[in-house]
Amino acid sequence: MNNGIFKSLRHKNFRLFFIGQTVSMTGSWIQITALPWLVYRLTNSAILLGLVGFLSQIFVLLFSAISGAVADHYSKRKLLIITQTLLMLQAVILAALTISGKIQISHIIILVTFIGIVFALDMPVRQAFLIEMVGREDLMNAIALNSAIVNASRLVGPAIAGILIAAVGEGYCFLINGISFIGVIIVLYLMKNISLNPVDKAVSVTKKFFSGLKYVRSSKTISSILFLCAMTGLISAFPMVLMPVFVKDVFHLHSSGLGIFMSAIGVGAILGTVKVATRKSTEGLERLIVHSAVGFGLGVVAFSLSKNIFFAVLFLILSGYFMILQMASSNTLIQLITSDNMRGRVMGFFTMAFMGFAPIGCLVSGFIAHKISAPLTVVIGGLLSVVITIIVEKKIFAKKS
C-alpha cells in the first residue's frame, strides 16, 4: 500500500475520509440524477430544467474564491462538518416534501440555490483539507483517489437512482442521500492529529481574499494553470449539455445511448485517476498539464466529427481521461507550490476555475448550437481549447534555458 495505487490510505484520517466520501458521493449522485427527473415530471419544462442546473452551479463561480479565504480563516475540518450537515438537512427536507406529495417547483428552486451556495464553500475547503490529512508526499495520490470516488460514484449512483425512481419514487432517492451524509460527518468527528496550519484571525476574511487574489496574480505558473482549468471547465460543458442532440440526431439512438455516452466519459475519468494515483513522482507535472489539455481538446473535436458509435465512445473515453489527468495534475502542482497559509484561498480560485465556468459553458454552447449545429459548436470549442493551451504553453511552460 505504501507505494501502490492506494498508498495515501496508510494515513488513518484519509482512510476515514475515503470511506465517508465513498458513501456520501454515491448518495449525492443518486440525488443529482433524481432531481432533474422530478423537475421535469412536475413541470414538463426544459427551461426550468436548465434553470435548476444553472442555480446548482453558478454560485461556485460567484463565491468559491471568497470561500477559499474562509477556509484559511477557520478549521477546515469544522467547516466540512458544517457544510455536510447543511447538505444533509436539505436532502431530508427535499425528501419529506417529495414523499408527502407537497413538493412544488418553488421549493426545488429554493433548495437548489441553497445547495449551490453550500457547495461553493464545501469544495475549496475539501480540496485544501487533503494535504492536512496526508502531507505533501502523498498529496497527488490522495487527490487522485478523491477524484476516483467522485467518478466511480458517478457511474454507480445514477444506476441506483434509476432503479429507485421506478420502484419507490424520487423522494426516497433524496432520503438515501440525506442518510449518506451521516457517515462522512461521523468520520470527520473521529479524525485526530490533523496537521493544522495556524490561522491569523486578526486579518479579516475580506483582506485574506484580496491577498489571495494578489498571490495568484503574482505567480505566472498558478495563474496560467488556473486559466487552462477554466478553459477546460468551460469547454467540457459543450459536449455534456449537447449530448442528447448527438444521441438523437447524429447517431439516431434512444435514451440508452445517452447512458452509454455519459458512462464513457466516466470510464475515461476513472482511467485518468488511476494514471495519476500510480504516478511515482511529481516531476514534469507542468508538461503533463499542457499535454492533457491538448489531448482533451483534440478528443472533444474527434468525438464531434465521429460518425461511428464505436469511435465516438472511444473519443469520449479519451476526453474524460485527459480532462481528469489535467485537473488532478493541476490540483497537485498548485497545492505543492502554494504556501501553507495561502492554500485555502488558492484552492478557492482553483474550484472557481474548474467548476465555476461550467454553467457559462452550458449557456454559451446552447446558444451557439441553436445558431449553427451541435457538432460544429463542439468542434469550435475543442479547437479553441487546443489553440489557447498552446499559446499559454509557449508563454509560461516553455522550458527555460
SVG drawing of the C-alpha trace seen along z (x, -y; Angstrom):
<svg xmlns="http://www.w3.org/2000/svg" viewBox="-49 -44 69 46">
<polyline fill="none" stroke="black" stroke-width="0.4" points="0.0,0.0 2.9,-2.3 4.0,-2.5 0.8,-1.4 -2.3,-3.0 -3.8,-3.2 -0.7,-4.5 -2.3,-7.5 -4.7,-5.2 -1.9,-4.5 -3.0,-7.7 -5.8,-6.9 -7.5,-10.2 -7.6,-9.9 -8.9,-6.3 -11.8,-7.6 -12.4,-10.4 -12.2,-8.0 -14.8,-5.7 -17.2,-8.5 -16.8,-10.2 -17.5,-7.0 -20.8,-6.6 -21.7,-10.3 -20.8,-10.8 -22.8,-7.8 -25.8,-9.4 -25.1,-12.7 -25.1,-11.3 -28.4,-9.5 -29.9,-12.9 -28.3,-14.6 -29.9,-12.1 -33.3,-12.1 -33.7,-15.8 -33.9,-16.8 -36.3,-13.8 -38.6,-15.2 -38.4,-18.8 -39.4,-17.5 -42.2,-15.4 -43.6,-18.3 -43.2,-21.0 -42.5,-19.3 -40.3,-22.4 -36.8,-22.3 -36.4,-25.9 -36.9,-25.0 -34.5,-22.1 -31.9,-24.5 -32.6,-26.9 -32.2,-24.3 -29.0,-23.1 -27.7,-26.7 -28.6,-27.5 -26.8,-24.4 -23.5,-25.5 -23.4,-29.3 -22.6,-30.0 -19.3,-28.1 -18.3,-30.8 -19.6,-33.6 -18.5,-32.6 -15.8,-29.9 -12.9,-32.4 -14.1,-34.1 -14.9,-30.7 -11.2,-29.9 -10.4,-32.8 -12.9,-31.5 -11.1,-28.1 -7.9,-29.9 -9.7,-31.6 -11.2,-28.7 -10.6,-25.0 -11.2,-23.1 -12.5,-20.0 -15.1,-22.0 -16.1,-23.8 -16.7,-20.5 -18.8,-19.2 -21.0,-22.3 -21.3,-22.0 -22.0,-18.3 -24.7,-18.9 -26.3,-21.6 -26.3,-19.3 -27.9,-16.5 -30.6,-18.9 -31.6,-20.0 -31.7,-16.4 -34.0,-15.4 -36.3,-18.4 -36.4,-17.6 -37.3,-14.0 -40.0,-14.9 -41.7,-17.3 -41.5,-14.9 -42.6,-11.8 -45.5,-13.7 -46.6,-14.9 -46.3,-18.6 -43.2,-19.4 -43.5,-22.3 -41.0,-23.8 -40.6,-26.9 -39.4,-24.6 -36.9,-23.0 -35.6,-26.3 -35.0,-27.5 -33.3,-24.2 -31.1,-24.1 -30.0,-27.7 -29.1,-26.7 -27.2,-23.6 -25.3,-25.7 -24.2,-28.2 -23.1,-25.4 -21.2,-23.6 -19.3,-26.9 -17.9,-26.8 -17.6,-23.0 -15.4,-22.3 -12.5,-24.7 -12.3,-23.6 -12.4,-19.9 -9.6,-20.3 -7.4,-22.3 -8.1,-19.8 -6.5,-16.9 -2.9,-17.9 -3.7,-18.2 -4.6,-14.5 -1.8,-13.1 1.1,-15.6 2.9,-16.7 4.4,-13.3 1.1,-11.5 -0.9,-14.5 -1.1,-13.6 -2.2,-10.1 -4.9,-11.4 -6.2,-13.9 -6.4,-11.0 -8.2,-8.7 -10.6,-11.6 -11.3,-12.1 -11.8,-8.3 -14.5,-8.4 -16.4,-11.1 -16.1,-9.3 -16.9,-5.8 -20.0,-7.1 -20.9,-8.9 -21.2,-5.5 -22.9,-3.7 -25.2,-6.5 -27.3,-7.1 -27.9,-3.4 -29.2,-3.1 -31.3,-6.2 -32.9,-4.8 -34.0,-1.7 -35.2,-3.6 -37.2,-6.1 -39.0,-3.3 -39.6,-1.3 -40.4,-3.9 -40.1,-7.4 -37.7,-10.3 -38.4,-11.1 -36.6,-8.0 -33.5,-8.9 -33.3,-12.2 -33.8,-10.4 -31.0,-7.9 -28.7,-10.9 -29.6,-12.5 -28.7,-9.3 -25.4,-9.0 -24.1,-12.2 -24.2,-10.7 -21.2,-8.6 -18.9,-11.4 -20.0,-13.6 -19.1,-10.8 -15.6,-10.2 -14.9,-13.9 -15.6,-13.9 -13.4,-10.8 -10.3,-12.3 -7.4,-13.0 -4.0,-14.7 -4.9,-16.7 -1.9,-18.8 -3.4,-22.2 -1.8,-25.3 -2.1,-28.3 -4.6,-30.9 -4.4,-34.6 -7.9,-35.7 -6.6,-39.2 -6.8,-39.6 -10.3,-39.7 -11.7,-37.3 -12.1,-40.2 -8.4,-41.1 -7.4,-37.5 -9.4,-37.3 -7.6,-40.2 -4.2,-39.0 -5.1,-35.6 -6.0,-37.3 -2.7,-39.2 -0.8,-36.0 -2.4,-34.2 -1.8,-37.1 1.9,-37.3 2.5,-33.7 2.6,-33.1 2.5,-29.4 -0.5,-29.4 -2.5,-31.9 -1.7,-30.1 -2.8,-26.7 -6.0,-28.3 -6.6,-29.8 -6.2,-26.4 -8.5,-24.8 -11.1,-27.5 -10.9,-26.9 -11.3,-23.1 -14.1,-23.6 -15.9,-25.9 -15.4,-23.6 -16.2,-20.4 -19.7,-21.6 -20.2,-21.8 -20.4,-18.0 -22.1,-17.3 -25.1,-19.7 -25.4,-18.9 -25.1,-15.1 -28.8,-14.4 -28.5,-16.1 -25.7,-13.8 -27.5,-10.8 -30.8,-11.5 -29.9,-13.5 -26.4,-12.4 -26.3,-8.7 -30.1,-8.1 -30.1,-6.3 -32.7,-6.0 -32.2,-7.1 -30.0,-4.1 -27.4,-5.7 -27.2,-8.7 -26.3,-6.4 -23.6,-4.7 -22.0,-8.0 -22.1,-9.6 -20.7,-6.5 -17.8,-6.6 -16.7,-9.9 -16.9,-8.4 -14.8,-5.4 -12.1,-7.7 -12.1,-9.8 -11.5,-6.7 -8.7,-5.6 -7.2,-9.1 -7.3,-8.9 -5.6,-5.5 -2.8,-7.0 -2.3,-9.9 -2.6,-7.6 0.2,-5.3 2.5,-8.2 5.6,-7.9 7.0,-11.4 5.6,-14.9 8.3,-15.9 7.1,-17.0 3.6,-18.0 3.7,-21.2 4.2,-19.4 1.6,-16.8 -1.0,-19.5 -0.3,-21.0 -0.3,-17.7 -3.5,-16.7 -5.3,-19.9 -4.3,-19.5 -5.4,-15.8 -8.8,-16.8 -9.4,-19.4 -8.5,-17.0 -10.6,-14.3 -13.6,-16.5 -13.1,-17.5 -12.6,-13.9 -15.9,-12.9 -17.9,-15.7 -16.6,-14.6 -17.2,-10.9 -20.0,-9.2 -19.3,-5.7 -20.6,-4.9 -17.5,-2.8 -15.1,-5.7 -17.4,-8.2 -17.3,-6.2 -13.6,-5.8 -13.0,-9.5 -15.3,-10.3 -13.2,-7.9 -10.1,-9.7 -11.7,-13.1 -12.7,-12.0 -9.2,-10.6 -7.3,-13.7 -9.7,-16.0 -9.1,-14.3 -5.4,-13.9 -5.2,-17.7 -7.3,-18.6 -5.7,-16.2 -2.2,-17.3 -3.2,-20.9 -4.6,-20.4 -1.4,-18.7 1.0,-21.2 -0.9,-24.2 -1.1,-22.8 2.6,-21.9 3.9,-25.3 1.4,-27.3 2.5,-28.4 0.5,-26.7 -1.1,-29.9 -2.5,-30.6 -3.7,-27.1 -7.4,-27.6 -7.5,-30.9 -5.7,-29.4 -7.9,-26.3 -10.9,-28.6 -9.7,-30.1 -9.0,-26.5 -12.5,-25.5 -13.9,-28.6 -11.8,-27.8 -12.6,-24.1 -16.2,-24.0 -17.5,-27.6 -17.3,-28.1 -19.4,-25.0 -22.8,-26.9 -21.4,-29.6 -20.3,-26.8 -23.9,-25.4 -25.4,-28.7 -22.8,-29.5 -22.9,-26.1 -26.7,-26.0 -26.8,-29.5 -24.1,-28.7 -25.6,-25.3 -29.0,-26.9 -27.4,-29.2 -25.2,-26.6 -25.2,-23.0 -24.2,-20.9 -21.2,-19.1 -19.8,-22.3 -20.2,-24.0 -18.2,-21.3 -15.5,-21.4 -15.1,-25.1 -14.9,-24.7 -12.3,-21.9 -10.1,-23.7 -10.3,-26.9 -9.1,-24.9 -6.1,-23.5 -5.1,-26.8 -5.3,-28.7 -3.4,-25.9 -0.5,-26.1 -0.4,-29.9 -0.2,-29.6 2.4,-26.8 4.7,-28.9 4.5,-31.9 4.7,-30.2 5.6,-26.5 8.3,-26.6 11.5,-25.2 13.7,-28.0 17.3,-28.0"/>
</svg>
